Amino acid sequence: MYQLSFEDIERSNSLALQPGRTAFIDECGNFGFDFEAKRTYEAGGPSLYYIVCAVVVKNENISALENEADKIRQNNGFQTGEMKSSLIGNNHRRRIKILTELLNLDFSLVILIADKQKFYRDSPLTNYKDSFIKFLHQKLYEEMYAAYPKLKIVEDEYGLSEFQSGYREYVCAHRPQLNLLNEYDFDYVNSKHSPIVQIADIVAGSVMQRLLDNNAPDVLKIFQSRIRGIVNFPSTYPPYFAGVGVDKSFDENIYALADHCATQYIDSHKDTDDEETRMRLLFLRHLLFVVRNINSNKYVSSGEIIKVLSDLSDRKVRRDYLYRKIIAPLRDAGVIIASCSHGYKIPTCIDDIYSYINQTNGIVGPMLNRVEKCRELILKQTDGDLDIFDDPALKKYKRYFGDY
């Protein structure tokens, strides 16, 4: 029998302070890798992608969100039926109108995008449906747990999909042992009566539509401020910026190194119970999401980062905390983060590195100049007998000022 430790109790108390949240899950796509069958997904053939979307809502906001989502359903021609992406089809104007209206509602998203065309041929994931579904369970669970360690998951009570039917069992079997207090719980709902599940359907279907048609609305950009986690599988990067019209300044070596440093830090700390470390992981995940899926040149502003972290931690994150407790320790750990007056990003070119160095030089340079003047004045006053850089802790600065 497992006995609760002080760490367990402390973690339980910390989780108890967080508001309850519920994730409503729906997906788009199916199993099957016979892409040469020439049957489209709509005609019963295998889909090229498998998308899973979780709409995460604070429990206190569920009723209001259901009412607002249902109004959008009624006002966009769905009559008495469900609000479904398949009913929108390739009517891009109608889709972007609905997405824009949904953007005004209060919820967050965790999304999994599996590109089935890039899976290794003859691997267990392509030959066995159970392996494929179980693997997606793992990927989605890890992303959801990283953002929301306390969560209730709602599934459709009728006609459970291949994905949802096993997700409950997977989470119960694989959640960390410290989760003995049922931070993750499950419930069932009829999707016909759940406007929030219908939001998940619209988002998942819109991601699929965009992947198949570049003229479709870019749902990831539209909901950028709402996405709290995204899983791209397989992780073949660089993604967003590897193609026609790619920025000529892109440096594959710099990006590969920066991406590796960030993902390595995430992988080595993903099981942490320390809140500050968890915040660093969320910060890195957000920067990686932006560079991989939105825009490789975009700097994420401090304001946007503070909003995301405050939402996930349920406390106001301040700018000094962002730098002292998140960014500075990450840089100390060897994670490469570019920064300038516009914000922060995962560097993708040498100019990103120069921007960071120049910003740092603008702060540190004047301070070092003042230190040098102080040193010179003391040397003159003491006829060279007292050099403040002779202190063991300061000797390294001698080389900086040209003394060897």
NUVOKOL-984003 format. One record per residue (C-alpha): residue number from 1; residue in one letter; x, y, z. Coordinates in Angstrom, 1 decimal. Example, Ala and Ser with C-alpha at 12.3 -4.5 7.8 and 13.67 -1.06 7.14 Angstrom:
BEGIN
<1; "a"; <12.3; -4.5; 7.8>>
<2; "s"; <13.7; -1.1; 7.1>>
***
This chain:
BEGIN
<1; "m"; <0.0; 0.0; 0.0>>
<2; "y"; <1.4; 3.4; -1.0>>
<3; "q"; <1.9; 5.8; 1.9>>
<4; "l"; <1.6; 9.5; 1.3>>
<5; "s"; <4.9; 11.4; 1.8>>
<6; "f"; <5.3; 15.1; 2.7>>
<7; "e"; <6.0; 15.8; -0.9>>
<8; "d"; <2.6; 14.1; -1.9>>
<9; "i"; <0.8; 16.3; 0.6>>
<10; "e"; <2.5; 19.4; -0.5>>
<11; "r"; <1.7; 18.7; -4.1>>
<12; "s"; <-1.9; 17.9; -3.2>>
<13; "n"; <-2.2; 21.3; -1.4>>
<14; "s"; <-0.8; 23.1; -4.4>>
<15; "l"; <-3.2; 21.4; -6.8>>
<16; "a"; <-6.1; 22.1; -4.5>>
<17; "l"; <-5.4; 25.8; -5.0>>
<18; "q"; <-5.9; 25.5; -8.7>>
<19; "p"; <-9.4; 25.9; -10.1>>
<20; "g"; <-11.0; 22.8; -11.5>>
<21; "r"; <-10.8; 22.4; -15.3>>
<22; "t"; <-12.5; 20.1; -17.7>>
<23; "a"; <-11.2; 19.0; -21.1>>
<24; "f"; <-13.7; 18.1; -23.8>>
<25; "i"; <-12.1; 15.9; -26.4>>
<26; "d"; <-13.0; 15.2; -30.0>>
<27; "e"; <-10.9; 14.1; -33.0>>
<28; "c"; <-10.8; 14.1; -36.8>>
<29; "g"; <-9.3; 11.2; -38.8>>
<30; "n"; <-9.0; 7.5; -38.6>>
<31; "f"; <-6.6; 4.5; -38.7>>
<32; "g"; <-5.3; 3.1; -41.9>>
<33; "f"; <-2.3; 3.7; -44.1>>
<34; "d"; <-3.3; 2.4; -47.5>>
<35; "f"; <-3.1; 5.8; -49.2>>
<36; "e"; <-2.9; 4.2; -52.6>>
<37; "a"; <-6.5; 3.0; -52.3>>
<38; "k"; <-7.7; 6.3; -53.9>>
<39; "r"; <-10.6; 6.5; -51.5>>
<40; "t"; <-10.9; 9.9; -49.7>>
<41; "y"; <-11.5; 10.1; -46.0>>
<42; "e"; <-15.0; 11.3; -46.6>>
<43; "a"; <-15.7; 8.2; -48.7>>
<44; "g"; <-14.4; 5.9; -46.0>>
<45; "g"; <-10.7; 5.8; -47.0>>
<46; "p"; <-7.8; 6.4; -44.6>>
<47; "s"; <-7.2; 10.0; -43.6>>
<48; "l"; <-3.8; 11.5; -44.3>>
<49; "y"; <-3.7; 13.0; -40.8>>
<50; "y"; <-5.1; 12.2; -37.4>>
<51; "i"; <-6.1; 15.3; -35.3>>
<52; "v"; <-7.2; 15.3; -31.6>>
<53; "c"; <-8.4; 18.5; -30.0>>
<54; "a"; <-9.0; 19.1; -26.3>>
<55; "v"; <-11.0; 22.2; -25.3>>
<56; "v"; <-10.1; 23.0; -21.7>>
<57; "v"; <-12.5; 25.1; -19.6>>
<58; "k"; <-12.5; 26.3; -16.0>>
<59; "n"; <-15.4; 24.5; -14.4>>
<60; "e"; <-17.0; 27.7; -13.2>>
<61; "n"; <-17.2; 28.9; -16.8>>
<62; "i"; <-18.7; 25.7; -18.4>>
<63; "s"; <-22.3; 26.8; -18.3>>
<64; "a"; <-21.7; 30.2; -19.7>>
<65; "l"; <-19.5; 28.7; -22.5>>
<66; "e"; <-22.1; 26.2; -23.4>>
<67; "n"; <-24.7; 28.9; -23.8>>
<68; "e"; <-22.4; 31.1; -25.9>>
<69; "a"; <-21.3; 28.3; -28.1>>
<70; "d"; <-24.9; 27.2; -28.6>>
<71; "k"; <-25.8; 30.7; -29.8>>
<72; "i"; <-23.0; 30.5; -32.3>>
<73; "r"; <-24.3; 27.1; -33.5>>
<74; "q"; <-27.8; 28.5; -33.9>>
<75; "n"; <-26.7; 31.7; -35.7>>
<76; "n"; <-24.6; 29.8; -38.2>>
<77; "g"; <-27.1; 27.6; -39.9>>
<78; "f"; <-26.8; 24.4; -38.0>>
<79; "q"; <-30.5; 24.5; -37.1>>
<80; "t"; <-31.3; 21.9; -34.5>>
<81; "g"; <-28.3; 19.7; -35.3>>
<82; "e"; <-24.7; 19.6; -34.0>>
<83; "m"; <-22.1; 22.2; -35.0>>
<84; "k"; <-19.8; 20.0; -37.0>>
<85; "s"; <-16.8; 20.7; -39.2>>
<86; "s"; <-17.9; 18.2; -41.8>>
<87; "l"; <-21.1; 20.2; -42.4>>
<88; "i"; <-19.0; 23.3; -43.2>>
<89; "g"; <-16.8; 21.5; -45.8>>
<90; "n"; <-14.8; 23.8; -48.0>>
<91; "n"; <-16.9; 26.8; -47.4>>
<92; "h"; <-14.0; 28.8; -46.2>>
<93; "r"; <-15.9; 32.0; -45.6>>
<94; "r"; <-18.4; 30.3; -43.4>>
<95; "r"; <-15.6; 28.5; -41.5>>
<96; "i"; <-13.6; 31.6; -40.8>>
<97; "k"; <-16.8; 33.4; -39.6>>
<98; "i"; <-17.5; 30.6; -37.1>>
<99; "l"; <-13.8; 30.4; -36.0>>
<100; "t"; <-13.7; 34.1; -35.4>>
<101; "e"; <-16.8; 34.0; -33.3>>
<102; "l"; <-15.5; 31.1; -31.3>>
<103; "l"; <-12.2; 33.0; -30.7>>
<104; "n"; <-14.2; 35.4; -28.5>>
<105; "l"; <-15.1; 32.7; -26.1>>
<106; "d"; <-13.2; 31.7; -22.9>>
<107; "f"; <-11.3; 28.4; -23.4>>
<108; "s"; <-7.9; 27.0; -24.1>>
<109; "l"; <-6.7; 24.3; -26.5>>
<110; "v"; <-4.4; 21.3; -26.5>>
<111; "i"; <-4.0; 19.8; -30.0>>
<112; "l"; <-2.3; 16.7; -31.4>>
<113; "i"; <-1.5; 16.5; -35.1>>
<114; "a"; <-0.3; 13.1; -36.4>>
<115; "d"; <1.0; 13.2; -40.0>>
<116; "k"; <0.4; 9.6; -41.0>>
<117; "q"; <2.2; 10.0; -44.3>>
<118; "k"; <5.5; 10.4; -42.4>>
<119; "f"; <5.2; 7.3; -40.2>>
<120; "y"; <7.8; 4.7; -40.9>>
<121; "r"; <6.5; 1.9; -43.2>>
<122; "d"; <5.9; -1.5; -41.5>>
<123; "s"; <6.3; 0.0; -38.0>>
<124; "p"; <4.0; -1.2; -35.3>>
<125; "l"; <2.2; 2.1; -35.5>>
<126; "t"; <1.1; 1.4; -39.1>>
<127; "n"; <0.4; -2.3; -38.8>>
<128; "y"; <-1.5; -2.5; -35.6>>
<129; "k"; <-4.4; -0.2; -34.7>>
<130; "d"; <-4.0; -0.7; -30.9>>
<131; "s"; <-0.4; 0.4; -31.1>>
<132; "f"; <-1.3; 3.5; -33.1>>
<133; "i"; <-4.1; 4.6; -30.8>>
<134; "k"; <-2.1; 3.8; -27.6>>
<135; "f"; <0.8; 5.8; -28.9>>
<136; "l"; <-1.4; 8.8; -29.6>>
<137; "h"; <-2.9; 8.4; -26.0>>
<138; "q"; <0.6; 8.8; -24.7>>
<139; "k"; <1.5; 11.9; -26.7>>
<140; "l"; <-1.7; 13.7; -25.9>>
<141; "y"; <-1.6; 12.7; -22.2>>
<142; "e"; <1.9; 14.0; -21.7>>
<143; "e"; <1.1; 17.3; -23.3>>
<144; "m"; <-2.1; 17.8; -21.4>>
<145; "y"; <-0.5; 16.8; -18.1>>
<146; "a"; <2.4; 19.2; -18.6>>
<147; "a"; <-0.1; 22.1; -19.0>>
<148; "y"; <-2.8; 20.9; -16.6>>
<149; "p"; <-1.8; 18.6; -13.7>>
<150; "k"; <-5.4; 18.8; -12.4>>
<151; "l"; <-8.1; 18.0; -14.9>>
<152; "k"; <-11.4; 16.3; -15.6>>
<153; "i"; <-11.8; 14.7; -19.0>>
<154; "v"; <-15.1; 14.5; -20.7>>
<155; "e"; <-15.8; 11.8; -23.4>>
<156; "d"; <-18.8; 11.1; -25.6>>
<157; "e"; <-21.0; 8.5; -23.9>>
<158; "y"; <-22.5; 7.2; -27.1>>
<159; "g"; <-20.5; 5.7; -30.0>>
<160; "l"; <-17.1; 6.2; -28.5>>
<161; "s"; <-14.4; 6.6; -31.1>>
<162; "e"; <-11.4; 4.3; -31.3>>
<163; "f"; <-9.3; 7.0; -29.7>>
<164; "q"; <-11.6; 8.0; -26.8>>
<165; "s"; <-12.7; 4.4; -25.9>>
<166; "g"; <-9.2; 3.6; -24.6>>
<167; "y"; <-8.0; 7.0; -23.3>>
<168; "r"; <-9.5; 6.6; -19.9>>
<169; "e"; <-7.8; 3.3; -19.3>>
<170; "y"; <-4.5; 4.7; -20.6>>
<171; "v"; <-4.5; 7.8; -18.3>>
<172; "c"; <-5.5; 5.7; -15.2>>
<173; "a"; <-2.7; 3.3; -15.9>>
<174; "h"; <0.0; 5.8; -16.8>>
<175; "r"; <-0.5; 8.9; -14.7>>
<176; "p"; <2.4; 9.5; -12.2>>
<177; "q"; <2.1; 7.8; -8.9>>
<178; "l"; <1.9; 11.1; -7.1>>
<179; "n"; <-1.5; 11.5; -8.7>>
<180; "l"; <-3.1; 9.3; -6.1>>
<181; "l"; <-5.7; 12.0; -5.2>>
<182; "n"; <-7.5; 11.7; -8.6>>
<183; "e"; <-6.4; 15.0; -10.1>>
<184; "y"; <-7.4; 13.4; -13.4>>
<185; "d"; <-11.1; 12.3; -13.4>>
<186; "f"; <-13.5; 11.3; -16.2>>
<187; "d"; <-17.1; 11.9; -17.1>>
<188; "y"; <-19.3; 11.1; -20.1>>
<189; "v"; <-21.6; 13.4; -22.2>>
<190; "n"; <-23.7; 13.0; -25.3>>
<191; "s"; <-21.9; 15.2; -27.9>>
<192; "k"; <-25.3; 16.1; -29.3>>
<193; "h"; <-26.0; 18.0; -26.1>>
<194; "s"; <-22.5; 19.3; -25.6>>
<195; "p"; <-21.7; 22.5; -27.5>>
<196; "i"; <-18.1; 22.4; -26.0>>
<197; "v"; <-17.4; 19.0; -27.6>>
<198; "q"; <-18.7; 20.6; -30.8>>
<199; "i"; <-16.1; 23.3; -30.5>>
<200; "a"; <-13.5; 20.6; -30.3>>
<201; "d"; <-15.0; 19.0; -33.5>>
<202; "i"; <-14.8; 22.4; -35.3>>
<203; "v"; <-11.2; 23.1; -34.3>>
<204; "a"; <-10.0; 19.5; -35.1>>
<205; "g"; <-11.8; 19.5; -38.4>>
<206; "s"; <-10.5; 23.0; -39.3>>
<207; "v"; <-6.9; 21.9; -38.6>>
<208; "m"; <-7.4; 18.9; -41.0>>
<209; "q"; <-9.0; 21.2; -43.6>>
<210; "r"; <-6.0; 23.6; -43.5>>
<211; "l"; <-3.5; 20.7; -43.8>>
<212; "l"; <-5.3; 19.5; -46.9>>
<213; "d"; <-6.1; 23.0; -48.4>>
<214; "n"; <-3.8; 26.0; -48.1>>
<215; "n"; <-6.7; 28.3; -48.9>>
<216; "a"; <-8.6; 27.2; -45.8>>
<217; "p"; <-8.4; 29.4; -42.7>>
<218; "d"; <-5.2; 28.9; -40.7>>
<219; "v"; <-6.8; 27.8; -37.4>>
<220; "l"; <-3.4; 27.5; -35.6>>
<221; "k"; <-2.7; 31.2; -36.2>>
<222; "i"; <-6.3; 32.2; -35.4>>
<223; "f"; <-6.2; 30.4; -32.1>>
<224; "q"; <-2.5; 31.0; -31.3>>
<225; "s"; <-3.3; 32.9; -28.1>>
<226; "r"; <-5.6; 30.0; -26.9>>
<227; "i"; <-3.2; 27.0; -27.6>>
<228; "r"; <-1.6; 25.8; -24.4>>
<229; "g"; <0.0; 22.7; -25.9>>
<230; "i"; <0.5; 21.2; -29.3>>
<231; "v"; <2.0; 17.8; -30.4>>
<232; "n"; <3.3; 17.4; -33.9>>
<233; "f"; <4.2; 13.8; -34.8>>
<234; "p"; <6.5; 12.8; -36.2>>
<235; "s"; <8.6; 15.7; -35.0>>
<236; "t"; <10.3; 16.4; -38.3>>
<237; "y"; <11.6; 20.0; -38.0>>
<238; "p"; <12.1; 22.6; -39.3>>
<239; "p"; <8.4; 22.6; -40.3>>
<240; "y"; <6.7; 25.9; -40.8>>
<241; "f"; <9.6; 27.6; -42.5>>
<242; "a"; <10.9; 24.7; -44.6>>
<243; "g"; <9.4; 25.2; -48.1>>
<244; "v"; <8.8; 27.6; -50.9>>
<245; "g"; <9.5; 31.2; -50.0>>
<246; "v"; <11.6; 30.2; -47.0>>
<247; "d"; <13.5; 33.1; -45.3>>
<248; "k"; <17.0; 33.1; -46.8>>
<249; "s"; <18.4; 34.1; -43.4>>
<250; "f"; <17.4; 30.8; -41.9>>
<251; "d"; <20.4; 28.9; -40.5>>
<252; "e"; <19.6; 25.2; -40.1>>
<253; "n"; <22.6; 24.7; -37.7>>
<254; "i"; <21.5; 27.5; -35.3>>
<255; "y"; <17.9; 26.3; -35.3>>
<256; "a"; <18.8; 22.7; -34.8>>
<257; "l"; <21.0; 23.5; -31.9>>
<258; "a"; <18.5; 25.8; -30.2>>
<259; "d"; <15.6; 23.4; -30.8>>
<260; "h"; <17.7; 20.5; -29.4>>
<261; "c"; <18.7; 22.5; -26.3>>
<262; "a"; <15.0; 23.4; -25.6>>
<263; "t"; <13.6; 19.9; -26.2>>
<264; "q"; <16.4; 18.3; -24.2>>
<265; "y"; <15.6; 20.5; -21.2>>
<266; "i"; <11.9; 19.7; -21.5>>
<267; "d"; <12.6; 16.0; -21.7>>
<268; "s"; <14.9; 15.9; -18.8>>
<269; "h"; <12.5; 17.9; -16.5>>
<270; "k"; <9.1; 16.7; -17.7>>
<271; "d"; <8.4; 14.7; -14.5>>
<272; "t"; <9.2; 17.7; -12.2>>
<273; "d"; <7.0; 18.6; -9.2>>
<274; "d"; <8.7; 22.0; -8.8>>
<275; "e"; <6.4; 24.8; -9.8>>
<276; "e"; <9.1; 27.1; -11.1>>
<277; "t"; <10.6; 24.3; -13.3>>
<278; "r"; <7.2; 23.6; -14.6>>
<279; "m"; <6.7; 27.2; -15.6>>
<280; "r"; <10.0; 27.1; -17.5>>
<281; "l"; <8.8; 24.1; -19.4>>
<282; "l"; <5.6; 25.8; -20.3>>
<283; "f"; <7.5; 28.9; -21.5>>
<284; "l"; <9.7; 26.7; -23.7>>
<285; "r"; <6.7; 24.8; -25.1>>
<286; "h"; <5.1; 28.0; -26.1>>
<287; "l"; <8.2; 29.4; -27.9>>
<288; "l"; <8.6; 26.0; -29.7>>
<289; "f"; <4.9; 26.1; -30.7>>
<290; "v"; <5.3; 29.5; -32.2>>
<291; "v"; <8.5; 28.8; -34.1>>
<292; "r"; <7.3; 25.4; -35.4>>
<293; "n"; <3.7; 26.3; -36.3>>
<294; "i"; <3.2; 30.0; -36.5>>
<295; "n"; <6.1; 32.1; -37.7>>
<296; "s"; <9.8; 31.4; -37.5>>
<297; "n"; <10.6; 35.2; -37.3>>
<298; "k"; <8.1; 36.0; -34.6>>
<299; "y"; <9.2; 37.3; -31.3>>
<300; "v"; <6.7; 36.5; -28.5>>
<301; "s"; <6.1; 39.5; -26.4>>
<302; "s"; <6.5; 39.5; -22.7>>
<303; "g"; <2.8; 40.4; -22.4>>
<304; "e"; <1.7; 37.3; -24.4>>
<305; "i"; <4.0; 35.0; -22.4>>
<306; "i"; <2.8; 36.5; -19.1>>
<307; "k"; <-0.8; 35.9; -20.1>>
<308; "v"; <-0.2; 32.3; -21.1>>
<309; "l"; <1.8; 31.5; -17.9>>
<310; "s"; <-0.7; 33.3; -15.7>>
<311; "d"; <-3.5; 31.3; -17.2>>
<312; "l"; <-1.7; 28.0; -16.6>>
<313; "s"; <-0.5; 28.8; -13.1>>
<314; "d"; <-3.7; 30.6; -12.0>>
<315; "r"; <-1.6; 33.5; -10.5>>
<316; "k"; <-0.4; 36.7; -11.9>>
<317; "v"; <3.1; 36.3; -13.3>>
<318; "r"; <5.1; 39.5; -13.3>>
<319; "r"; <7.8; 40.6; -15.6>>
<320; "d"; <10.6; 40.4; -13.0>>
<321; "y"; <9.5; 36.8; -12.2>>
<322; "l"; <9.5; 36.0; -15.9>>
<323; "y"; <13.2; 37.0; -16.3>>
<324; "r"; <14.6; 36.1; -12.9>>
<325; "k"; <12.9; 32.7; -12.3>>
<326; "i"; <12.2; 31.5; -15.9>>
<327; "i"; <14.5; 33.0; -18.6>>
<328; "a"; <17.7; 33.5; -16.6>>
<329; "p"; <17.8; 29.9; -15.1>>
<330; "l"; <17.0; 28.5; -18.6>>
<331; "r"; <20.0; 30.4; -20.1>>
<332; "d"; <22.1; 29.3; -17.2>>
<333; "a"; <21.2; 25.7; -18.0>>
<334; "g"; <22.4; 26.2; -21.6>>
<335; "v"; <19.1; 26.8; -23.4>>
<336; "i"; <19.5; 29.3; -26.2>>
<337; "i"; <16.8; 31.9; -26.1>>
<338; "a"; <16.9; 35.0; -28.4>>
<339; "s"; <15.5; 38.2; -27.2>>
<340; "c"; <15.1; 41.8; -28.2>>
<341; "s"; <12.8; 44.7; -27.4>>
<342; "h"; <9.9; 42.8; -29.2>>
<343; "g"; <10.2; 39.7; -26.9>>
<344; "y"; <11.6; 36.2; -27.0>>
<345; "k"; <12.0; 33.4; -29.5>>
<346; "i"; <13.8; 30.2; -30.4>>
<347; "p"; <16.6; 31.5; -32.6>>
<348; "t"; <16.6; 30.4; -36.3>>
<349; "c"; <19.4; 32.6; -37.7>>
<350; "i"; <22.5; 34.4; -36.7>>
<351; "d"; <20.6; 37.7; -36.6>>
<352; "d"; <18.5; 36.4; -33.7>>
<353; "i"; <21.8; 35.7; -31.8>>
<354; "y"; <23.1; 39.1; -32.6>>
<355; "s"; <19.9; 40.7; -31.4>>
<356; "y"; <20.3; 38.9; -28.1>>
<357; "i"; <24.0; 39.8; -27.7>>
<358; "n"; <23.4; 43.5; -28.6>>
<359; "q"; <20.5; 43.7; -26.2>>
<360; "t"; <22.7; 42.2; -23.5>>
<361; "n"; <25.6; 44.5; -24.4>>
<362; "g"; <23.3; 47.5; -24.1>>
<363; "i"; <22.7; 46.6; -20.5>>
<364; "v"; <26.0; 45.1; -19.4>>
<365; "g"; <28.4; 47.3; -21.4>>
<366; "p"; <27.6; 50.5; -19.6>>
<367; "m"; <27.8; 48.7; -16.2>>
<368; "l"; <31.2; 47.3; -17.1>>
<369; "n"; <32.4; 50.7; -18.1>>
<370; "r"; <31.4; 52.1; -14.7>>
<371; "v"; <33.3; 49.2; -13.0>>
<372; "e"; <36.4; 50.0; -15.1>>
<373; "k"; <36.3; 53.7; -14.1>>
<374; "c"; <36.0; 52.7; -10.5>>
<375; "r"; <39.0; 50.4; -10.8>>
<376; "e"; <41.1; 53.1; -12.5>>
<377; "l"; <40.3; 55.7; -9.8>>
<378; "i"; <41.3; 53.3; -7.0>>
<379; "l"; <44.5; 52.3; -8.8>>
<380; "k"; <45.4; 56.0; -9.2>>
<381; "q"; <44.6; 56.8; -5.6>>
<382; "t"; <46.7; 53.9; -4.3>>
<383; "d"; <49.6; 54.3; -6.8>>
<384; "g"; <48.7; 50.9; -8.3>>
<385; "d"; <48.9; 49.1; -5.0>>
<386; "l"; <45.2; 48.1; -4.9>>
<387; "d"; <43.6; 46.5; -7.8>>
<388; "i"; <40.0; 45.4; -7.1>>
<389; "f"; <40.3; 42.7; -9.7>>
<390; "d"; <42.9; 40.9; -7.5>>
<391; "d"; <40.0; 39.6; -5.5>>
<392; "p"; <39.7; 35.8; -6.5>>
<393; "a"; <36.1; 36.3; -7.4>>
<394; "l"; <36.9; 39.1; -9.8>>
<395; "k"; <40.1; 38.0; -11.4>>
<396; "k"; <38.2; 36.8; -14.5>>
<397; "y"; <37.4; 40.4; -15.4>>
<398; "k"; <41.1; 41.2; -15.9>>
<399; "r"; <41.1; 39.4; -19.2>>
<400; "y"; <38.0; 41.3; -20.3>>
<401; "f"; <39.8; 44.6; -19.6>>
<402; "g"; <43.0; 43.5; -21.4>>
<403; "d"; <45.1; 42.4; -18.4>>
<404; "y"; <46.7; 39.0; -18.6>>
***
